[in-house]
Amino acid sequence: MCGIVAHVGSRDCVPILLEGLAQLEYRGYDSAGLAVVSRSGGLRVHKAKSRVAGLGSNLPARFKGGPGIGHTRWATHGEPNDINAHPHVVGPVAVVHNGIIENADELRAKLIAEGAEFASETDSEVLAHLIARASGYLPAPDAAADGTTRQASAVANDGTGQGGLEGQDDGTGQAGGEGQDDGTGQATRAGKRGGAGMARVARTGSTGKPAHADSVADNLDGRGDLEEAVRRALTSVVGTYGIAVLDARRPDRVVAARNGSPVVLGIGDKEMFVASDVAALVRYTRQVVHLDDGEVATVRADGFHTSTLDARTTTHEPSLIDADLGSYTADGYTHFMRKEIHEQPRTVERALRGRLEERFNTAHLGGLNIDAREARAIRRVKILGCGSAYYAGQVGAQLIEELARIPANAEPASEFRYRNPVVEADTLYVAVSQSGETHDTLAAVRELKRKGGRVIGVVNAVGSAIARECEGGVYLHAGPEISVTSTKTFTATCVAFSLLALHLGRIHDLSPADGARVIAGLRALPGQVTQILGEEERITELARDLAGYPSMFFVGRVRGWPIAREGAQKLKEVSYLHAEAYPASELKHGPLALVGPDLPTVAVLPDDELRDKNISTLGEIRARRGRILVVGHGTLDPRLADDMVEVPKNEPELDPILLSVPLQLLAYHAAVRLGNDVDKPRNLAKSVTVE
């Protein structure tokens, strides 16, 4: 969920860290912070409850240096504030963390019993204490838990000829109090916390005593000292983590580690990068290495070394980022969400490119790694995802049942992984995730593999954890999606399922004529999406009106039901209006009690074999004086609805793809009307890498 970035090289890393964090802010934006080794050798920290822009605008004077680490937070333990913001510092060690330490309370109690003092409420601070102790550092009796001294006093010399004071900066770059010379002709200062975040200046000298006689720092070689300390610390940790660790005593490296939360290394020209997503790297490099779970990396300006937690060396071949910097800019749009909605015609074209095979009226999906004989043996398809990926999976299950006549259903991955599922040998399991890192979906994949299930992935991010874990799959090729709210990746996922359903259908019992019909429908989609986007002004007017209601229903039936669910989710995410989706036939079984003039209903009404049934539902709502907005095909008796957004007609199986687009625009413009932060809705983050 959180954003991590680190840099090792000869240039000042602060602008690089801030730029990287700005690109990662969709992963979390409760607070942000930086830690760098200053040019004089001290560890400087600045963090605040603010967005990245606010952090950068309030940097203390002369806040420069390298290497450095940065973090933008999505809170899991402890409220968003200056103290709970990352990096967490213990003496010379600074840590940024993405994930959840499940045994943090147990470890905290043990550390406190051994004399450690904690400054924050976070689970992540435990890591800083563990790593600092494993590296040979123990706080002096007058040292605060975050590594700052409570009183100005000299620090011990660590054998490097450097010592000094540790202190707090007041947010202006000037710390209070008098300092002492540290042996290099420069003094550090002890001060107080200011109102514009926290900043700290700490010298590289060891401010405590060795944790044990044969300390890690004394015995390990030049590459392995900090790496081994991280490794030792992580052996006692239960949970998920993507971390970057900085030690001011070793100012030539950053150590990173991964277990369940993504970590990517970027390879530059005499410089290296670490990030939780390639978005932070595209400005500086195209060459990346994705760490696997259970790996540790030591990163220096001239390269990197990776190994397992039990110190076995691993090897990686760099891959190229399939995106450019333009993919991460708004290109004149006010919000990324609107840009990404308007990118959908091209998104559909990319998803289809090279995959439609007219010769046999089928889809070519070479990445599935399933031959025709194996495909014919599939007796059931189970689709797993979370949030919008789950709703797209429901669309996919309907497509597979209709076109391939294979029983199919979708289930939230977060539920599947915990219910001890029965795994069948003739079932094909499909894991859906835009990021390819969704924790619950990844855990479901691993549980399936453990039980011998066959799993393929439908993901957007090349090289992601789910892509690597699965036996095969389909890439979306949607390009980076920056807005927290899924729009173009939802559409691309539905298109990918259309291709999978066509592929399986033609192997099973779908006729060549029906295959040709579906292919023609798929080819028509980009132009039809463009047609819908041309109605944006009309949809904007409707959204502004509906934004005045505190709550609304979304209803649909069979093909329209998952689209109603996705529409309700979009509205909740960005407008903060309460919205609930129901199958149209379920209204009379309870929810109809809420229908009236003050609760509008958005009805998804395709022109299919169930049209008359859906019109009956509209009549039930109108009889209770409920307001109705219909999103559907053709004309409608004006007595049945107050407003209608007409959508171009495609093949019945593909209509849901088009019916979702007006609902995206409706949610977007309602949120704009209400003045919300559209791209970064409250309490949410883009890539959910925690449970």
N, C-alpha and C positions, 0 to 999 in steps of 0.2 A: 504494500500500500504506500509506504513512504518512498521518497526519492533520495537516492544516495549518489554522490559524485566525488571523485578524488582525482588529484593530478600530481605527477612526479615529473619534474623537468627543471630546466634552468630559468624559465621565465616566471614572473610573478603569477601565482596561481589564483589569486582572488577574483579577477575578472572571469577566468575560466570557470571557477566554481559557481559564481553567481549566474553566469549564462547557462551553465548546465542545470542548475536548480530551477531556473525559470522554465526550461524545457520540460522538467520533470514535475512541475507544480501540480499537474493534473492527478498525480499519485497521492497527493496530500498537501494541505495548505493551512494547517492549524498554527504552525510556527516554523521557524527556520533558523539555521545557524551554520557557522564556519569555524574551523580550527586550522591554523597554519603555523609552520615553523618560521619565525621572523628571520630577517637577514642577520640579526645579531645572535641567533641561536635559540631564542625563547619561543615558547608555545603561546600563541595568542588565540583567544576564543571570543567570538561575538555571536550572540544568539538572542532571539526575541520572539514574542508572540506577535508575529506579523507575517505578511506575505513576503515573498522573496524581494520584491521591489522595495518594500519598506526596510527590509534588512540591509539592502545595498545602500539606500539613501542615508542610513544612520550609522554607517561604518565609522569607527574611531579613526582619528588622524593617523596617517602612516601605517594603516593596517595592510601590510604587504608581506610577501614571503612565499615559501614553498619548501617541501610539499605541503599539501593541504587536503582537508576533507570537508564535505558539506552535506547538509541534510534538510529536507523539507518534510514535515511530519503530518501524519494522520493518526490522531491520538487513539491509543488502546488502553494504556495504563496511566492515569493521571490526567487532569484537565489541561487544556492548552494554556501554557503560561511560559514566562521566560525561563524558569528553573527546569521545567520538564522538557523544554526544547533540547534537541541534540545539537552539537556533540556533548557527550558526557565525559568529564575529565577527572582522572585520579592521578595527581602528580604530573608526570611528564606524558601520560598516556591519554589520548582522546579517542573516543569510539562513536561511530554512527551506526545505527541498527535499524533494519526493516524486518519485522516479524514479531513473534510472541515467545517469550521464554516461559514455558509452562511451569517450571519448578522455581520460578523467581522468588517466591515467598520463602521457600525452604532455604535457598542459597543466601538470601538476604539475612535471614535469622542466623545462619551459621557465620556469615561474615561479621555481623554486628557482635556476635559472641566473641569473635576474635579481635574486636576493637575497631572495626570499620564503622564509619559514620556516613550516612546517606543524605544527599541534598534534595533529591527528587522523589516523586512517587512512582517513577517508571520502573518497568522490568529491565530496561536496557542498561540502567546504571550498574546493575549487577555485573554485566560483562566488563565494564571499565574496571571495576574492582578486581575481578578475577584475573584479567589480563595484566593489570599493573602488578599484582602480587606475583603472578607467574613469571614476570619479567625481572623480579628482584626488588620491587619497590614496596615499601610499607610506609604509610603516612607517619610523620613525626607526631609526638603527642599533641602539639599545638596546631596540627594541620586539619583543615576542614575536609568534609567528605568529597568535595569537588576538586580537591587538590590545592585550594588557596589557603594561605596561612591566615589565622585569625588575628595575629599580631605581626607587625613588621619585625623580622629577625633574619639573620643570615641563614643560608641553607648550606648543607654539606657539599663539599666538592666531590664529584664522582670520578675523579681521576682524569678528567679531560681539561682541567684548568679553568672550568667554568662553574660558577656558583651564582648566587644572587637571591633576590626576593621574589616571592609570588604575591600577586595582588589582584585587585579588582579595578577595572577601568570604569569610570563613571558615565560612559556613553558618549563622552566628548573626545575621547582619545587621551585625556590627561587623568592620571590616577592621583588620588590624594596621598599625602604622606611623603616622607623623605625616603630615598633609596640608598643602597650601598653599591659600591663597585663590585662587579662580579669577577674581577680578574682579567677582564678584557677591555677595561676602560669605560664600560657602559654600566649604568645602574638601572635597576628595575624599581617599580614603585608599588606600594600597597595602597589600595583605595577602597571605594565603596561602589555598590551597584547603583547605576543611574536609572532614569525612568524610561530610556529608549532601548530597552533590552539589556543584556548582560555582556560585558566584555572583560577579558582577562589577559594579563601579561604574566607568563610564567617562564622562569629560566629553565635551561636544560639540565641543570645540576640535579642530582638525586636529592630530594628533600626529605628523605627518610633513611631507613636502614635496610639492609638486605633481609629478604623474607626468610632466608635460610642460609646456612654457611656456604653450601655449594649452589649459589644462586644461578639462575638461568643466564643472567647477563654475564657472569664470570666465565661460564663454561662453553657457550655456544659460539659457532663460527660466525663470520661476517654476514652470511646470508640468512642463517637460520635463527638468530637470537630472538627477534620479535616474532617470527613465524612459529617457532617452537613454543613461545609463551602463549600465543593465540591457540595453538593446537592443544596445549595442556589445559588451558581454561575451558575450551569447548568440550572436553571430555566429560565435564560435570554438568553440561547444559542439556536440558530436555526442551525441545520446542523447535521453532523455525527461526531462521536468521539469514540475512544477507548483511554482512558487516564490512566496514573499512576501518582500519586501525592505524593511528599515527602515534609515533613515539619520538618526542623531541630529542632524545638521546641518540637516535638513529635517523638523522634527517635526510637520508638518501633513499627512503623506501616508504611504501604503504603496504600493509598486509590486508588481504580481503579473504572472506570465507563465505561459503554458501551451504544452506540446508533448508530447502523449501521456499526460499525467497530469491528472486533472480539477482545475479551478479554478472556483469559483462566487463571484460577488459578491452580497452581501446589501444591500438598500437599506432603511435605517432612517430615522427622523425625526431629521435633523441628525446622523446618524452612518452609517458604512458598515462593512461586514464583508467579509472574504475567508475562504473555507474550501475544503477539498477535497471536502466533501459537505454537502448541505443539512441533515443531521442537526445540525450545529453552529449552524444559523441559526434553526431553527423557534421557539425561545424568544423571538427578538428581531424577526423579520420574516417575512413571507410572500412578499415580492417579491424575485426573484433574477434574475441574468443569468449564463448559462453562457458562459465564454470558449471560443473555438474554438482549435484548434491554431495556433501561430504568432502568437498575439495577446499584447499587453502592455496592462496596465491601470494607470493611476494613480488611486488611490482617496483621496479627501479626505472630510471630514465632510459637505460639501454636495453630493457627487456623484462621478462617475467619468468617465474618458476612456479609450477603448480605441483601439488602433491595431495595425497589423501590425509585424512585425520591420523592415520597410523604411519605417516611419513613415507609412504611409497610414492615415488615420482610418477607423475602422469604427463601425457603429451597431448597437445592440441594443435590442429591446423587452423590458422585464421580463416574466417569467412568474410565475405563482403556485405556491407549493409545495403539492402535493396531499397534505398530511399535517398532523397537529397534534402538539402536544407529548406527548399521551397515547400516541401511537404509539411514542415513544422511552422510555417508562417501563415497568417490569416489572409494574405493576398487581397487586402482592401476590404474584407468583410469585417463587420463589427465584432462578430463572434465566430469561433471555430465551428460551433454547432450548425450555424446557418451555412457556412462554407461547405461543411461535410454533407449536409442535406443536398446542396446544389451539385456536389461532386458525384452524386449517385448514377447519373447516366453513364459517366466514364467508369465508375466502379463496376457496374454491371457488364460493360464491355470487356473490362479486364478479366472479370471472373469467367467470362465465356470464351475468351480468346484461346484458340487452338484446341478447344475441348468439344466442339460439335462436329460430328462425323456423319455427313449426309449419305455417304456410301451405304452405311448400314442403319441410318436413322437412329443413331445412338450417341452416347457421350463417351469421350475418351478420357479416362482418368487413370493414367499410368501409375500415379503415386499410391493407389490403393493397395497394390501388391496382392491382389486377389484375382486368380484366374477364373475363367468361366465355369469350370467344374466346381471349384470351391464356392463360387457365387450361387450356383444352383443348389448347393447343400444348405444354404442359409434358410432357416425356418422362422426366424424372428429377428427383429432389429430393435435394440434398446438404445435410446438417445439420452445422454446425460449432459446437463449444463446448469448454469446458475443465472438468474436474472433474465436479461434479454436473450442470452444464449439458450436458456431453457425454453423460452417462448418460440424462438426460431426452431428449436428442436421439435416443438409441437407441430409447427408448420411442416417440418421435414417428415415427421411420422405420418401425417396425413397424406403427403405426396407419395411416400413409399408404399403405403397401403393402397392408394388409388392406382398408381402406375405399375408397381411391381407385384401387387396383390400378396405381399408378405406382411403378416401381422407386425405392427410397429407401434411403439409408444415412447413418450418422453417422460423423464422424471428428474426432479432437482438432484444434482450430484451430491449436494450437502445432505440429503435424506438417504440416498442410495448407499452411501459409504458407511452409514451407521446402522443399517437395519439387517446386517448379516445376509446379504442377498443370495439367492440361489443362482449360481452361474451355470448356464447351459452351454454345452459344446457346440450346438448348432445355432447359437445366437450371435449376431454381429453387434458389438457394442460400439457406439460412436460418441466420442468425447468432444464437446463443443466449447471453445473459448477463444475470444478475440485475442487476448494477450498470450494465450498458451501457457499462462502461469497461474491461473485461478486455483487457489489452494485446494478447495473442496473437490474440484474436478480432477486435479492432478492426483489427489489421494484416492479418488474412485478408480482412476486408471491403474494405479499401483495395486489396489486391492483386487481388481479384476485380473491383472497379470499374475498375481500371487496365486489366484484360484484357477489359472489356466484359461481365462477368457480371451477371446480375440478382440482387440480394441484398435480402432482407427480414429484419427483425429480430424476435426474440422477447425482449423485455426488460422489466424491472420499473421502472427509473428513467426517468421522463419527462424529456425534454430531455437525456439522456445522449449521449455521443459516438456510440455505435453507432446509437441512435435517429435522430440527425441525419444520419448518413452513409448509412443505408439508404433505399431508395426507398419503403418502406412497411413494415408489420409489425403485430404484435399486442402490446399492452401486457398485462402480467400482472395489474395492479391488486391485487397482493398486499399492498401497504403496506410500510413499512420493515421490514427484517429485520436485527436487531441482532446476534444471535448469529453468530459466524463460521461455524458449521455451517449449511448450507442445509437447511431442512425445508419450510416453507410455500411457499417459492419453487420448490422442486423439484416439489411437488404442483401448484402453479399452472401451471408450465411444461408438465407432462404434460396438464393440462386444456386449455391453449392449443393444444397439438398435436392433441388430440382434436377441437377446433373446426376447426382447419385441415384435418385429414383428412376430417372430415364435409363441409366446404365444397367441397374438391376432389373428394371422392367423388360428391357430388350433381351436380357439373358433368360428371363422367365417367360411371361406370356403376353407382353405388350406387342401389338402388331406393328409391322413397318409403317402402316398408315398413321397409327396413333403416334409412333415415334416421330414421324415427319411433322405431324400437327404440333407436338410439343416443341420441337426445334424451331418451327416458325414462330411460335409464341415467345420463346426465349429471345429470338432475334429481334422481336418487336419491342421488348421491354425498355431498352434505353430511350427510344423515341417517345414511348408512352410516359415514362417518368418525366421527361422534359416537358411534355404536355401538362402534367399535373403541376410542376413547378411554375408554369405560366399562370396558374390560378392563385398564386401566393397572395396577391392583394386582397382577393375575396376572402381567403382563409384568415388573413390578418384581421379583417373586420369582425369575423365570427369569433376569433380568439379573444379579441379585446372585450367583446360583449360577455363571453363565457367566463372571463377572468373575474367578473364581478360576483360570481357565485362561489360559496365556500366549499361546495362538494358536488360531485356528479357521478353518474353511472356510465359505464361502457358495456354494451351488450353485443353479442354475436353468436352465431350458431355454426357448428362444425368447422368449415373453413374460416369463418369469421371470428370464431371464439379466441384463438391465440392472438389474432390481430387486436381484438378488443382488450385483451390482457396487456399486450405491449403498449397500446395507446394509453391505457390507464397508468401504466408504469412511467411512461414518458412524462405525462402531465404531473404526476406526483414528484418526480425527480427534479424538475426544473422550475415548476410554478409553485410548489409546496401546497397546492390545492389537494384536498382529499378526493380520491377517485377510486372507485371499485369496479372491477369487471365481473360480469356474470354470463354464463351461457343464457341465451335469450329465453330458453324454455324454463329456466330456473327462477325467473323473476316472481312467478306466481307462488313459489314455494317459500316465501318469506320476504325477500327484498322489496316486493311491491308495496309493502307497508310504508316505505319511506318515500315513495314517488309522489310528487306534487309540484305545484308551481315553482317552488324554490329549489328543486333538485333536477337539473337538466339531465338528459340521457343522450349519449352519443351512440348511435346504432350503426354497426357495420353490416351493410346490406348488399351482398353480391347478387348478381342476376343469375342465380343457379336454380337447381331443383327445389331448393328450400325457400325461395322468395316468398311464396304465399304464407308459409309458416311464420317467417320473420315479420311480414306485414301484420299478421294477427297480434304479434307482440307489441307492435307500434300502437295498435288499437287499444290494447290494455293500458298502455301508458297514457294515451290521449284521454281515455275515459277518466283518468285521475288528474287531468289538467296538467300533466307533465310536459315540460318543454323537450323537443326532440331535434337533434341534428343528425341527419343521415349522411353517411359516407358510403356511396355505392354507385350502381350503374343505372343508366337510363333515367327516364322521368318518373315522377312519383306524384300521386294525387296530393295536392297541396294541403288537403285536410288531414293527412297522415303525419306531417312533419312541419316544423316551423322553418327549417332551413335544410339545404342539401348541398353537399359537395359531390359533383359528378366525376367519376373516375373512368378512364377509358377501359373498355372491355378487352380482356385477353382470353386465353383458354381457362376454363373453370379451375383447373388445378393450379394455375399460376396467378390467378386474380389476387390472392392474399398479398403477394409481393407489392402490388400497386396500391392496394387499399391501405397499407401502412404509411405511405408517404404523406398524405394529408394530415394524419394524426401527429406526425413529427412536426410539421409546420404549425399545427394548432398548439402543441405544447410549447414550442419555441416562442411564438408570438404572445401567448398568455404570460409566459415568464418575463418577456421584455416589457409587456404592459405593466407588470407588477414590480418592475425595477430590480429583478433578481440577478445574481451573478450566474449567467446562463451556463458558462463553460465549467464553472467550479461550484456546483450546488452544495449547500451546507451538508455537513456530516458524511459526505460521500467521497470516494476516490475511484480512479479508473480501473486499476489492476488490483483485484482483491486477493492478496497473497497471504492472508491470515484467515483462520476459521471464523 
